[in-house]
Amino acid sequence: MGDVTDDVPVIDAAVTDEPDTRPLDELLDDIYHGQERISQADIYRRAVAAELPAALLTRIAALPQGEYAVDEAADLLGGAVT
């Protein structure tokens, strides 16, 4: 029994609580291709059509109405697009 351990990997809770933002980054890359600014409503519509996870849709829905440049949207939504 000397080789058996009960060690359970420790996972940082902050990492698991955050949704994967890769789908958001991909969406922003796609919708901003050739566009400088896009409205919150258009971002949300495209996110729903792309079937983004509910946690990401909630973030987008919480954006104030208006138009956003890609870097503004990424900053506000927690994405990595620059």
SETOR-17864 format. One record per residue: residue in three letters; y, z, x of N, C-alpha, C in turn. Coordinates in Angstrom, 3 decimals, decimal comma. Atoms other than C-alpha are relative to their C-alpha. Last residue first. Example, Ala and Ser with C-alpha at 12.3 -4.5 7.8 and 13.67 -1.06 7.14 Angstrom:
<rs>
+-----+----------+----------+----------+----------+----------+----------+----------+----------+----------+
|   r |     n.yy |     n.zz |     n.xx |    ca.yy |    ca.zz |    ca.xx |     c.yy |     c.zz |     c.xx |
+-----+----------+----------+----------+----------+----------+----------+----------+----------+----------+
| Ser |   -1,190 |   -0,060 |   -0,820 |   -1,060 |    7,140 |   13,670 |    1,090 |    0,730 |   -0,770 |
| Ala |   -1,190 |    0,000 |    0,890 |   -4,500 |    7,800 |   12,300 |    1,200 |    0,000 |    0,900 |
+-----+----------+----------+----------+----------+----------+----------+----------+----------+----------+
</rs>
This chain:
<rs>
+-----+----------+----------+----------+----------+----------+----------+----------+----------+----------+
|   r |     n.yy |     n.zz |     n.xx |    ca.yy |    ca.zz |    ca.xx |     c.yy |     c.zz |     c.xx |
+-----+----------+----------+----------+----------+----------+----------+----------+----------+----------+
| Thr |   -1,367 |   -0,047 |   -0,553 |   42,728 |  -29,564 |   -7,140 |    0,600 |   -1,378 |    0,041 |
| Val |   -0,571 |    1,336 |   -0,182 |   39,628 |  -28,977 |   -9,246 |    1,423 |    0,152 |    0,549 |
| Ala |   -0,265 |    0,220 |   -1,422 |   38,060 |  -25,556 |   -8,702 |    0,602 |   -1,359 |    0,288 |
| Gly |    0,743 |    1,080 |   -0,636 |   38,009 |  -24,239 |  -12,235 |    0,425 |   -0,179 |    1,450 |
| Gly |    0,936 |   -0,519 |   -0,993 |   39,177 |  -20,857 |  -13,442 |   -0,853 |   -1,055 |    0,665 |
| Leu |    1,354 |   -0,067 |    0,543 |   40,731 |  -22,100 |  -16,664 |   -1,029 |    0,540 |    0,987 |
| Leu |    0,034 |   -0,826 |    1,207 |   44,381 |  -21,420 |  -15,820 |   -1,428 |    0,217 |   -0,524 |
| Asp |   -0,435 |   -1,365 |   -0,323 |   44,120 |  -22,707 |  -12,252 |   -0,153 |    0,914 |   -1,212 |
| Ala |    1,049 |   -0,627 |   -0,813 |   42,083 |  -25,763 |  -13,278 |    0,366 |    1,442 |    0,334 |
| Ala |    1,146 |   -0,270 |    0,864 |   44,511 |  -26,641 |  -16,069 |   -1,087 |    0,721 |    0,772 |
| Glu |   -0,373 |   -1,073 |    0,917 |   47,537 |  -26,309 |  -13,783 |   -1,189 |    0,394 |   -0,874 |
| Asp |   -0,006 |   -1,245 |   -0,768 |   45,873 |  -28,371 |  -11,050 |    0,387 |    1,193 |   -0,859 |
| Val |    1,359 |   -0,428 |   -0,332 |   44,940 |  -31,115 |  -13,521 |   -0,005 |    1,324 |    0,765 |
| Ala |    0,488 |    0,791 |   -1,128 |   48,453 |  -31,354 |  -14,959 |   -1,355 |    0,568 |    0,373 |
| Tyr |    0,296 |   -0,604 |   -1,288 |   48,840 |  -29,694 |  -18,338 |   -0,365 |   -1,070 |    1,016 |
| Glu |    0,664 |    0,912 |   -0,922 |   50,347 |  -30,616 |  -21,673 |   -0,113 |    0,652 |    1,361 |
| Gly |   -0,867 |    0,687 |   -0,946 |   51,146 |  -28,162 |  -24,426 |   -0,812 |   -0,926 |    0,872 |
| Gln |   -0,188 |    1,416 |    0,301 |   49,544 |  -25,651 |  -26,738 |    0,964 |   -0,602 |    1,012 |
| Pro |   -1,111 |    0,316 |    0,912 |   48,806 |  -22,339 |  -25,035 |    0,085 |   -1,510 |   -0,220 |
| Leu |   -1,180 |    0,571 |   -0,658 |   45,348 |  -22,129 |  -23,467 |    1,108 |   -0,204 |   -1,026 |
| Ala |   -1,022 |   -1,026 |   -0,206 |   43,012 |  -19,814 |  -25,399 |    1,237 |   -0,529 |    0,729 |
| Ala |   -0,653 |   -0,268 |    1,285 |   40,948 |  -22,727 |  -26,746 |    1,138 |    1,005 |    0,151 |
| Ile |   -0,841 |    1,158 |    0,306 |   40,196 |  -23,777 |  -23,167 |    0,765 |    0,233 |   -1,294 |
| Arg |   -1,123 |    0,033 |   -0,952 |   38,949 |  -20,315 |  -22,234 |    0,955 |   -1,135 |   -0,335 |
| Thr |   -0,895 |   -1,092 |    0,381 |   36,824 |  -20,110 |  -25,392 |    1,217 |    0,026 |    0,920 |
| Leu |   -0,759 |    0,471 |    1,170 |   35,320 |  -23,513 |  -24,643 |    1,002 |    1,055 |   -0,448 |
| Leu |   -1,023 |    0,919 |   -0,500 |   34,344 |  -22,220 |  -21,195 |    0,842 |   -0,557 |   -1,146 |
| Ala |   -0,964 |   -0,791 |   -0,778 |   32,532 |  -19,195 |  -22,640 |    1,120 |   -0,893 |    0,541 |
| Ala |   -0,948 |   -0,688 |    0,880 |   30,902 |  -21,399 |  -25,296 |    1,052 |    0,781 |    0,780 |
| Pro |    0,431 |   -1,315 |    0,504 |   29,232 |  -23,619 |  -22,702 |    1,116 |    0,687 |   -0,785 |
| Leu |   -0,184 |   -1,065 |   -0,977 |   30,507 |  -27,212 |  -22,425 |   -0,450 |    1,327 |   -0,607 |
| Glu |    0,873 |   -1,148 |    0,257 |   29,009 |  -29,648 |  -24,930 |    0,072 |    1,046 |    1,111 |
| Ala |    0,854 |   -0,106 |   -1,184 |   30,764 |  -32,712 |  -23,486 |   -0,968 |    1,182 |   -0,092 |
| Ala |    0,841 |    1,203 |   -0,046 |   32,164 |  -33,480 |  -26,957 |   -0,973 |    0,044 |    1,180 |
| Val |    0,967 |   -0,126 |    1,096 |   33,425 |  -29,899 |  -27,194 |   -0,958 |   -1,185 |    0,019 |
| Ala |    0,933 |   -1,063 |   -0,400 |   35,069 |  -30,192 |  -23,766 |   -1,071 |    0,212 |   -1,065 |
| Arg |    0,933 |    0,579 |   -0,978 |   36,621 |  -33,545 |  -24,726 |   -1,035 |    1,025 |    0,455 |
| Arg |    0,834 |    0,999 |    0,684 |   38,173 |  -32,027 |  -27,843 |   -1,042 |   -0,586 |    0,944 |
| Tyr |    0,969 |   -0,708 |    0,835 |   39,401 |  -28,985 |  -25,894 |   -0,946 |   -0,973 |   -0,703 |
| Ile |    0,963 |   -0,644 |   -0,904 |   41,055 |  -31,087 |  -23,184 |   -1,092 |    0,674 |   -0,825 |
| Asp |    0,865 |    1,055 |   -0,535 |   42,667 |  -33,255 |  -25,865 |   -1,047 |    0,566 |    0,951 |
| Ala |    0,863 |    0,472 |    1,086 |   43,997 |  -30,195 |  -27,715 |   -0,960 |   -1,089 |    0,487 |
| Gln |    1,045 |   -1,007 |    0,191 |   45,334 |  -28,648 |  -24,511 |   -0,984 |   -0,474 |   -1,048 |
| Ser |   -0,269 |   -1,128 |    0,895 |   47,276 |  -31,837 |  -23,888 |   -1,193 |    0,946 |   -0,082 |
| Ile |    0,821 |    0,109 |    1,204 |   46,745 |  -34,036 |  -20,843 |    0,243 |    1,244 |   -0,842 |
| Arg |   -0,063 |   -1,185 |    0,861 |   49,056 |  -34,701 |  -17,903 |   -0,826 |   -0,264 |   -1,265 |
| Glu |   -0,722 |   -1,081 |   -0,681 |   48,833 |  -37,068 |  -14,933 |   -0,008 |    1,285 |   -0,812 |
| Gln |   -0,947 |   -0,694 |    0,875 |   46,123 |  -39,419 |  -16,163 |    0,709 |    1,089 |    0,793 |
| Gly |   -1,051 |    0,927 |    0,434 |   44,228 |  -42,034 |  -14,125 |    1,034 |    0,624 |   -0,916 |
| His |    0,056 |    1,244 |   -0,781 |   41,099 |  -39,865 |  -13,914 |    1,034 |   -0,971 |   -0,564 |
| Tyr |   -1,264 |    0,215 |   -0,693 |   42,264 |  -36,650 |  -15,591 |   -0,001 |   -1,256 |    0,860 |
| Ile |   -1,087 |    0,263 |    0,945 |   39,484 |  -36,714 |  -18,166 |    1,344 |   -0,236 |    0,679 |
| Asp |    0,189 |    1,165 |    0,863 |   36,640 |  -37,167 |  -15,688 |    1,234 |   -0,283 |   -0,851 |
| Asp |    0,008 |    1,203 |   -0,844 |   37,719 |  -34,777 |  -12,954 |   -0,045 |   -1,257 |   -0,856 |
| Leu |   -1,384 |    0,219 |   -0,413 |   38,563 |  -32,184 |  -15,610 |    0,113 |   -1,222 |    0,906 |
| Leu |   -0,772 |    0,463 |    1,156 |   35,115 |  -32,571 |  -17,173 |    1,434 |   -0,309 |    0,412 |
| Glu |    0,392 |    1,387 |    0,249 |   33,358 |  -32,306 |  -13,801 |    0,791 |   -0,595 |   -1,161 |
| Asp |   -0,548 |    0,812 |   -1,086 |   35,297 |  -29,151 |  -12,940 |   -0,311 |   -1,477 |   -0,212 |
| Leu |   -1,438 |    0,082 |    0,213 |   34,477 |  -27,665 |  -16,337 |    0,651 |   -0,877 |    1,062 |
| Pro |   -0,232 |    0,947 |    1,111 |   30,775 |  -28,493 |  -15,958 |    1,493 |   -0,172 |   -0,300 |
| Arg |    0,241 |    1,394 |   -0,405 |   30,887 |  -26,865 |  -12,492 |    0,171 |   -0,986 |   -1,151 |
| Thr |   -1,145 |    0,868 |    0,286 |   32,516 |  -23,713 |  -13,866 |   -0,211 |   -1,447 |    0,440 |
| Asp |    0,013 |    1,053 |   -1,011 |   29,318 |  -21,691 |  -14,163 |    1,121 |   -0,972 |   -0,335 |
| Pro |    0,765 |    1,214 |    0,284 |   30,221 |  -18,813 |  -16,447 |    0,085 |   -0,974 |    1,166 |
| Glu |   -0,824 |    1,199 |    0,016 |   31,374 |  -15,546 |  -14,910 |   -0,855 |   -1,217 |   -0,326 |
| Asp |   -0,824 |    0,002 |    1,201 |   29,455 |  -12,416 |  -15,868 |    0,846 |   -1,267 |   -0,130 |
| Thr |    0,789 |    0,405 |    1,153 |   26,695 |  -13,081 |  -13,315 |    0,810 |   -0,038 |   -1,284 |
| Val |    0,451 |    1,385 |   -0,143 |   29,041 |  -13,080 |  -10,334 |   -0,736 |   -0,455 |   -1,254 |
| Ala |   -1,155 |    0,879 |    0,186 |   30,879 |   -9,929 |  -11,373 |   -0,408 |   -1,458 |    0,082 |
| Ala |   -0,265 |    0,174 |    1,431 |   27,564 |   -8,111 |  -11,828 |    1,164 |   -0,946 |   -0,239 |
| Asp |   -1,349 |   -0,448 |    0,301 |   26,623 |   -8,646 |   -8,167 |    0,314 |   -0,316 |   -1,460 |
| Ile |   -0,864 |    1,126 |    0,341 |   22,885 |   -9,133 |   -8,073 |    1,351 |    0,562 |   -0,389 |
| Val |   -1,235 |   -0,448 |    0,643 |   20,682 |   -6,618 |   -6,299 |    0,881 |   -1,220 |   -0,200 |
| Pro |   -1,232 |    0,581 |   -0,540 |   17,193 |   -7,842 |   -5,564 |    1,205 |    0,468 |   -0,803 |
| Val |   -0,442 |    1,015 |    0,941 |   14,567 |   -5,349 |   -6,697 |    1,273 |   -0,596 |    0,574 |
| Asp |   -1,397 |    0,410 |   -0,126 |   12,798 |   -3,369 |   -4,033 |    0,284 |   -1,139 |   -0,966 |
| Asp |   -0,552 |    0,065 |    1,352 |    9,516 |   -1,965 |   -5,314 |    1,458 |   -0,421 |    0,033 |
| Thr |   -1,304 |   -0,637 |    0,206 |    7,766 |   -2,670 |   -2,086 |    0,413 |   -0,160 |   -1,446 |
| Val |   -0,539 |    0,200 |    1,337 |    4,129 |   -3,325 |   -1,258 |    1,338 |    0,723 |   -0,109 |
| Asp |   -0,698 |    1,284 |    0,060 |    3,183 |   -3,681 |    2,415 |    0,667 |   -0,257 |   -1,350 |
| Gly |   -1,162 |   -0,009 |   -0,859 |    2,308 |   -0,014 |    2,988 |    0,799 |   -1,287 |   -0,085 |
| Met |   -1,200 |    0,000 |    0,807 |    0,000 |    0,000 |    0,000 |    1,259 |    0,000 |    0,847 |
+-----+----------+----------+----------+----------+----------+----------+----------+----------+----------+
</rs>
